[in-house]
Amino acid sequence: MNLFKKLFNDEAGVSPIVATLVLVVVAIAGAAAVGTIMGSFSSDVSDSASAGDATSAASTELLIAGSTTVQPVSELLAEAYMADHSGIKVTVQGGGSGAGITSTKLDIIDIGAASKDVDTVNEYPSLQKHQIGGSAVVVITNGVLEGYNTTQSELFAIYDNCTSGKSYYAISGNNFTSATSGTQITVFQRSEASGTEETFAKYLGGDFEDAKDVDESEAIGAVGNAGVLAAVEDTTDSLGFVDFGFAVSSETVTIVGVDGYNDVDEDAVLDCLAGEDTYQEDLTRPLNYLTNGNPSTVEQSFINFAMSPAATEYFEEVGYFSIIDFS
């Protein structure tokens, strides 16, 4: 499996659900067919109610899909929003940031979610970006590496030298380093295009920064932040990377210090998002909503709610940071 070959090809990173929809949309013409397809999405958060201040809300539905990092907070925001806007149903799906970008561009969904910066000037000029918050990627471990730290160059070597899901490491003082033989650790990565993995790939740099030049890596792929977290939790002496919110939700894994930033907690990440030197800046990233062109009245209403002070508690609940917290 290619470690980061798919990272910068958002259109190749479409989830199975969205990929199927794309094929059907291409094959079947007409708005009626698209409407039928949209109805095939299963709802993770689906209650109905009567539309507060949005017009024509009695039959209004918002479909949000994309980043699995953004998904947990989107689900909480959807529940809270529907409670105050009866008649509007908000459906939330995952699929990865690549899926969120592609399906928004194709008008398959109303709001895309991406846990990465999105170039809406050159690469995706039809999209509008709405930053709702921020977070950070952290390296996690389970087993003998707990309590040790590492660096960007050592992580690069560990992923670069991974064979059949295993990489060698050595202990040097308080740090673990890459090795060519000796003790092995199981190494996990994301199996689909995602903002989490793209952020980590750019941080590693070198060959990983350009997908076209990456040799195939044999780190083990897992789907979504939840999949990587579960894989590390279930595998003693393992290493992976997830969003901060997922890491702190676990009682099994430990966050690894990187590049001298050894006390990685909520304050360190939040202060870094606000511009302070408290964590590795290259591992932080925005949490974005995307719309195809100008948002509709209902889309804008939901986005405004996600960016309001009332929404901060939902970001905090899943370990993320609202735009209100650091803007």
Kinemage of the C-alpha trace (Angstrom):
@kinemage 1
@onewidth
@group {chain A} dominant
@subgroup {mainchain}
@vectorlist {calphas} color= white
{ca met a 1} P 0.000 0.000 0.000
{ca asn a 2} L 1.316 3.427 -0.910
{ca leu a 3} L 1.911 5.472 2.236
{ca phe a 4} L 0.991 8.852 0.881
{ca lys a 5} L 0.512 8.329 -2.853
{ca lys a 6} L -3.224 9.033 -2.629
{ca leu a 7} L -2.965 11.961 -0.277
{ca phe a 8} L -2.903 14.753 -2.797
{ca asn a 9} L -5.361 13.140 -5.226
{ca asp a 10} L -8.579 14.178 -3.539
{ca glu a 11} L -10.714 12.829 -6.337
{ca ala a 12} L -9.249 9.366 -5.900
{ca gly a 13} L -10.010 9.448 -2.211
{ca val a 14} L -13.787 9.186 -2.513
{ca ser a 15} L -15.408 6.843 -0.008
{ca pro a 16} L -17.228 3.775 -1.350
{ca ile a 17} L -20.603 5.421 -0.718
{ca val a 18} L -19.682 8.655 -2.492
{ca ala a 19} L -17.806 6.821 -5.260
{ca thr a 20} L -20.939 4.849 -6.057
{ca leu a 21} L -22.991 8.028 -6.130
{ca val a 22} L -20.523 9.712 -8.457
{ca leu a 23} L -20.736 6.854 -10.931
{ca val a 24} L -24.524 6.868 -10.835
{ca val a 25} L -24.706 10.641 -11.210
{ca val a 26} L -22.480 10.443 -14.258
{ca ala a 27} L -24.602 7.647 -15.736
{ca ile a 28} L -28.051 9.077 -15.025
{ca ala a 29} L -29.067 12.504 -16.234
{ca gly a 30} L -31.564 14.761 -14.568
{ca ala a 31} L -32.198 16.410 -11.258
{ca ala a 32} L -34.821 13.843 -10.296
{ca ala a 33} L -32.239 11.073 -10.422
{ca val a 34} L -29.837 13.105 -8.295
{ca gly a 35} L -32.580 13.645 -5.751
{ca thr a 36} L -33.217 9.913 -5.553
{ca ile a 37} L -29.516 9.264 -5.085
{ca met a 38} L -29.264 11.849 -2.330
{ca gly a 39} L -32.011 10.015 -0.491
{ca ser a 40} L -29.901 6.853 -0.396
{ca phe a 41} L -27.525 8.294 2.188
{ca ser a 42} L -28.100 6.716 5.602
{ca ser a 43} L -28.316 9.228 8.419
{ca asp a 44} L -26.026 9.215 11.399
{ca val a 45} L -27.917 12.151 12.808
{ca ser a 46} L -31.451 12.311 11.475
{ca asp a 47} L -34.292 13.899 13.350
{ca ser a 48} L -36.744 16.293 11.792
{ca ala a 49} L -38.287 19.504 12.977
{ca ser a 50} L -40.045 22.909 11.872
{ca ala a 51} L -37.808 25.454 10.270
{ca gly a 52} L -37.042 28.374 12.521
{ca asp a 53} L -36.108 31.314 10.343
{ca ala a 54} L -35.218 29.437 7.170
{ca thr a 55} L -37.678 29.652 4.301
{ca ser a 56} L -39.242 26.534 2.768
{ca ala a 57} L -37.840 24.557 5.683
{ca ala a 58} L -40.664 22.063 6.051
{ca ser a 59} L -38.934 19.840 3.500
{ca thr a 60} L -35.363 21.069 3.909
{ca glu a 61} L -32.515 18.600 4.307
{ca leu a 62} L -28.813 19.301 4.676
{ca leu a 63} L -26.323 16.609 3.740
{ca ile a 64} L -22.839 17.011 5.237
{ca ala a 65} L -20.039 14.573 4.361
{ca gly a 66} L -16.266 14.299 4.318
{ca ser a 67} L -13.557 14.449 6.950
{ca thr a 68} L -13.826 11.840 9.695
{ca thr a 69} L -12.034 14.350 11.914
{ca val a 70} L -14.830 16.881 11.471
{ca gln a 71} L -17.566 14.235 11.590
{ca pro a 72} L -17.914 13.920 15.412
{ca val a 73} L -18.389 17.652 15.927
{ca ser a 74} L -20.669 17.860 12.877
{ca glu a 75} L -22.922 15.239 14.463
{ca leu a 76} L -23.166 17.214 17.705
{ca leu a 77} L -23.746 20.469 15.826
{ca ala a 78} L -26.436 18.804 13.727
{ca glu a 79} L -28.321 17.553 16.773
{ca ala a 80} L -28.212 20.974 18.432
{ca tyr a 81} L -29.160 22.796 15.232
{ca met a 82} L -32.144 20.538 14.521
{ca ala a 83} L -33.414 21.039 18.059
{ca asp a 84} L -33.824 24.758 17.302
{ca his a 85} L -34.815 24.488 13.625
{ca ser a 86} L -37.794 22.194 13.342
{ca gly a 87} L -38.490 20.928 9.836
{ca ile a 88} L -34.797 20.727 8.896
{ca lys a 89} L -33.083 17.352 8.817
{ca val a 90} L -29.278 17.301 8.919
{ca thr a 91} L -27.580 14.105 7.765
{ca val a 92} L -23.887 13.637 8.587
{ca gln a 93} L -21.516 11.223 6.840
{ca gly a 94} L -17.757 10.572 6.902
{ca gly a 95} L -15.679 9.400 3.958
{ca gly a 96} L -12.528 11.500 4.356
{ca ser a 97} L -11.585 15.032 3.327
{ca gly a 98} L -11.017 13.951 -0.275
{ca ala a 99} L -14.574 12.694 -0.469
{ca gly a 100} L -15.857 15.906 1.086
{ca ile a 101} L -14.081 18.074 -1.454
{ca thr a 102} L -15.004 15.982 -4.486
{ca ser a 103} L -18.645 15.451 -3.592
{ca thr a 104} L -19.110 19.154 -2.817
{ca lys a 105} L -17.601 20.083 -6.158
{ca leu a 106} L -19.964 17.645 -7.901
{ca asp a 107} L -22.972 18.994 -5.958
{ca ile a 108} L -23.721 15.578 -4.489
{ca ile a 109} L -23.783 17.022 -0.968
{ca asp a 110} L -24.672 20.401 0.503
{ca ile a 111} L -21.707 20.971 2.815
{ca gly a 112} L -18.340 19.242 2.551
{ca ala a 113} L -16.047 18.748 5.530
{ca ala a 114} L -12.259 18.934 5.236
{ca ser a 115} L -9.692 18.801 8.034
{ca lys a 116} L -7.071 20.521 5.899
{ca asp a 117} L -6.533 23.754 4.073
{ca val a 118} L -8.279 23.783 0.703
{ca asp a 119} L -7.013 25.900 -2.181
{ca thr a 120} L -10.201 27.608 -3.330
{ca val a 121} L -8.292 30.095 -5.480
{ca asn a 122} L -6.445 27.872 -7.938
{ca glu a 123} L -7.333 24.213 -7.364
{ca tyr a 124} L -11.029 24.422 -6.460
{ca pro a 125} L -12.244 27.871 -7.573
{ca ser a 126} L -15.902 26.820 -7.512
{ca leu a 127} L -15.776 26.088 -3.785
{ca gln a 128} L -16.105 28.441 -0.840
{ca lys a 129} L -14.234 27.670 2.371
{ca his a 130} L -15.643 28.360 5.832
{ca gln a 131} L -13.258 27.666 8.713
{ca ile a 132} L -15.183 26.513 11.776
{ca gly a 133} L -12.312 25.416 14.006
{ca gly a 134} L -8.889 23.847 14.273
{ca ser a 135} L -7.072 20.824 15.591
{ca ala a 136} L -3.789 18.963 15.360
{ca val a 137} L -2.396 15.613 14.308
{ca val a 138} L -0.593 13.703 17.046
{ca val a 139} L 1.543 10.580 17.007
{ca ile a 140} L 0.214 7.825 19.257
{ca thr a 141} L 1.735 4.640 20.602
{ca asn a 142} L 0.703 1.596 22.559
{ca gly a 143} L 3.348 -0.369 24.434
{ca val a 144} L 7.071 0.023 24.995
{ca leu a 145} L 7.366 3.459 23.365
{ca glu a 146} L 5.135 5.115 25.956
{ca gly a 147} L 7.014 7.931 27.651
{ca tyr a 148} L 9.548 8.332 24.862
{ca asn a 149} L 9.765 11.154 22.323
{ca thr a 150} L 10.881 11.379 18.719
{ca thr a 151} L 11.562 13.769 15.845
{ca gln a 152} L 10.355 14.428 12.332
{ca ser a 153} L 13.415 12.791 10.796
{ca glu a 154} L 13.039 9.631 12.883
{ca leu a 155} L 9.334 9.343 12.053
{ca phe a 156} L 10.182 9.790 8.377
{ca ala a 157} L 12.654 6.914 8.602
{ca ile a 158} L 10.243 4.667 10.511
{ca tyr a 159} L 7.540 5.066 7.855
{ca asp a 160} L 9.998 5.025 4.973
{ca asn a 161} L 11.652 1.798 6.139
{ca cys a 162} L 8.438 -0.001 7.055
{ca thr a 163} L 8.168 -3.544 5.672
{ca ser a 164} L 5.070 -5.714 5.968
{ca gly a 165} L 3.648 -3.349 8.569
{ca lys a 166} L 6.772 -3.447 10.728
{ca ser a 167} L 9.656 -1.050 11.295
{ca tyr a 168} L 12.747 -1.308 13.478
{ca tyr a 169} L 13.417 1.139 16.283
{ca ala a 170} L 15.964 1.761 19.032
{ca ile a 171} L 15.914 3.710 22.303
{ca ser a 172} L 18.393 6.550 22.772
{ca gly a 173} L 18.010 8.429 26.023
{ca asn a 174} L 14.432 9.688 26.156
{ca asn a 175} L 13.915 9.274 22.410
{ca phe a 176} L 13.074 6.414 20.104
{ca thr a 177} L 14.827 6.355 16.772
{ca ser a 178} L 14.722 4.391 13.557
{ca ala a 179} L 16.986 1.352 13.297
{ca thr a 180} L 17.929 -1.203 10.649
{ca ser a 181} L 17.567 -4.257 12.874
{ca gly a 182} L 16.672 -5.309 16.404
{ca thr a 183} L 13.284 -4.503 17.935
{ca gln a 184} L 10.245 -4.039 15.718
{ca ile a 185} L 7.129 -1.915 16.045
{ca thr a 186} L 3.876 -2.223 14.089
{ca val a 187} L 3.193 0.922 12.061
{ca phe a 188} L -0.252 2.174 11.010
{ca gln a 189} L -1.399 4.822 8.552
{ca arg a 190} L -4.642 5.922 6.891
{ca ser a 191} L -5.872 3.798 4.019
{ca glu a 192} L -7.868 6.600 2.368
{ca ala a 193} L -7.245 10.205 1.385
{ca ser a 194} L -7.708 12.401 4.436
{ca gly a 195} L -6.759 15.749 5.898
{ca thr a 196} L -5.144 13.979 8.843
{ca glu a 197} L -2.812 11.984 6.632
{ca glu a 198} L -2.066 14.859 4.287
{ca thr a 199} L -1.056 17.014 7.258
{ca phe a 200} L 1.196 14.250 8.567
{ca ala a 201} L 2.694 13.633 5.112
{ca lys a 202} L 3.594 17.281 4.637
{ca tyr a 203} L 5.113 17.340 8.119
{ca leu a 204} L 7.315 14.340 7.281
{ca gly a 205} L 8.441 16.067 4.105
{ca gly a 206} L 11.036 14.520 1.821
{ca asp a 207} L 9.563 12.044 -0.649
{ca phe a 208} L 6.303 12.023 1.294
{ca glu a 209} L 5.666 15.656 0.439
{ca asp a 210} L 5.187 14.875 -3.236
{ca ala a 211} L 2.868 11.940 -3.879
{ca lys a 212} L 4.323 11.387 -7.346
{ca asp a 213} L 7.750 10.517 -5.917
{ca val a 214} L 6.704 8.281 -3.040
{ca asp a 215} L 7.814 4.651 -3.074
{ca glu a 216} L 5.265 2.193 -1.804
{ca ser a 217} L 5.208 1.909 1.967
{ca glu a 218} L 4.049 -1.149 3.795
{ca ala a 219} L 2.597 0.563 6.843
{ca ile a 220} L -0.786 -1.003 7.621
{ca gly a 221} L -3.785 1.047 6.492
{ca ala a 222} L -6.887 1.635 8.590
{ca val a 223} L -10.028 3.591 7.693
{ca gly a 224} L -10.602 6.927 9.391
{ca asn a 225} L -9.214 8.337 12.604
{ca ala a 226} L -11.352 5.850 14.506
{ca gly a 227} L -9.868 2.958 12.525
{ca val a 228} L -6.268 3.991 13.158
{ca leu a 229} L -6.972 4.597 16.848
{ca ala a 230} L -8.610 1.188 17.220
{ca ala a 231} L -5.719 -0.495 15.388
{ca val a 232} L -3.120 1.043 17.699
{ca glu a 233} L -5.254 0.299 20.764
{ca asp a 234} L -5.535 -3.356 19.740
{ca thr a 235} L -1.845 -3.803 18.861
{ca thr a 236} L 0.818 -3.820 21.549
{ca asp a 237} L 4.049 -2.048 20.545
{ca ser a 238} L 2.448 -0.054 17.752
{ca leu a 239} L 2.606 3.451 16.318
{ca gly a 240} L 0.203 5.607 14.324
{ca phe a 241} L -1.183 9.118 13.949
{ca val a 242} L -4.662 10.502 14.587
{ca asp a 243} L -6.367 13.759 15.363
{ca phe a 244} L -5.808 15.104 18.877
{ca gly a 245} L -9.475 14.694 19.781
{ca phe a 246} L -9.367 10.971 19.032
{ca ala a 247} L -6.126 10.469 20.960
{ca val a 248} L -7.368 12.069 24.179
{ca ser a 249} L -10.562 10.016 24.035
{ca ser a 250} L -8.549 6.824 24.541
{ca glu a 251} L -7.316 5.371 27.814
{ca thr a 252} L -5.035 2.939 25.975
{ca val a 253} L -2.776 5.031 23.749
{ca thr a 254} L -0.197 7.650 24.663
{ca ile a 255} L 0.612 10.807 22.685
{ca val a 256} L 4.260 10.882 21.642
{ca gly a 257} L 6.235 14.093 22.031
{ca val a 258} L 7.775 15.359 18.783
{ca asp a 259} L 10.593 17.778 17.999
{ca gly a 260} L 11.014 18.826 21.630
{ca tyr a 261} L 7.286 19.421 22.192
{ca asn a 262} L 6.904 16.754 24.830
{ca asp a 263} L 3.830 17.853 26.809
{ca val a 264} L 1.131 17.629 24.164
{ca asp a 265} L -2.117 18.614 25.839
{ca glu a 266} L -5.140 20.755 25.060
{ca asp a 267} L -3.475 24.003 26.126
{ca ala a 268} L -0.416 23.333 23.966
{ca val a 269} L -2.504 22.684 20.848
{ca leu a 270} L -4.859 25.616 21.437
{ca asp a 271} L -2.002 28.035 22.062
{ca cys a 272} L -0.260 26.816 18.908
{ca leu a 273} L -3.422 27.408 16.863
{ca ala a 274} L -3.420 30.939 18.274
{ca gly a 275} L 0.138 31.474 17.026
{ca glu a 276} L 2.314 30.529 19.999
{ca asp a 277} L 5.315 28.188 19.911
{ca thr a 278} L 3.806 25.443 22.063
{ca tyr a 279} L 3.493 22.569 19.557
{ca gln a 280} L 4.744 21.587 16.121
{ca glu a 281} L 2.948 24.088 13.884
{ca asp a 282} L 3.207 21.799 10.835
{ca leu a 283} L 0.964 19.277 12.592
{ca thr a 284} L -1.893 21.727 13.180
{ca arg a 285} L -4.628 22.259 10.624
{ca pro a 286} L -7.985 23.987 10.106
{ca leu a 287} L -11.391 22.349 10.271
{ca asn a 288} L -13.360 23.590 7.269
{ca tyr a 289} L -16.823 23.428 5.824
{ca leu a 290} L -17.104 23.763 2.043
{ca thr a 291} L -19.923 24.876 -0.223
{ca asn a 292} L -20.184 24.837 -3.993
{ca gly a 293} L -20.402 28.560 -4.616
{ca asn a 294} L -22.374 30.805 -2.311
{ca pro a 295} L -24.118 28.854 0.454
{ca ser a 296} L -27.881 28.691 0.416
{ca thr a 297} L -29.864 30.333 3.199
{ca val a 298} L -30.073 27.111 5.185
{ca glu a 299} L -26.430 26.174 4.538
{ca gln a 300} L -25.310 29.614 5.696
{ca ser a 301} L -27.519 29.354 8.764
{ca phe a 302} L -25.914 26.059 9.782
{ca ile a 303} L -22.388 27.352 9.091
{ca asn a 304} L -23.094 30.489 11.150
{ca phe a 305} L -24.220 28.285 14.019
{ca ala a 306} L -21.030 26.181 13.754
{ca met a 307} L -18.956 29.382 14.025
{ca ser a 308} L -20.925 30.885 16.920
{ca pro a 309} L -20.047 30.986 20.634
{ca ala a 310} L -22.930 28.580 21.265
{ca ala a 311} L -21.072 25.906 19.294
{ca thr a 312} L -17.850 25.943 21.315
{ca glu a 313} L -19.108 23.364 23.812
{ca tyr a 314} L -19.555 20.804 21.024
{ca phe a 315} L -15.981 21.268 19.818
{ca glu a 316} L -14.741 20.890 23.375
{ca glu a 317} L -16.753 17.707 23.834
{ca val a 318} L -14.792 15.932 21.097
{ca gly a 319} L -11.416 17.533 21.874
{ca tyr a 320} L -11.352 20.120 19.070
{ca phe a 321} L -11.216 23.885 19.102
{ca ser a 322} L -13.854 26.265 17.824
{ca ile a 323} L -12.815 29.185 15.642
{ca ile a 324} L -14.051 31.332 18.539
{ca asp a 325} L -11.361 29.843 20.797
{ca phe a 326} L -8.336 31.071 18.851
{ca ser a 327} L -9.388 33.653 16.259
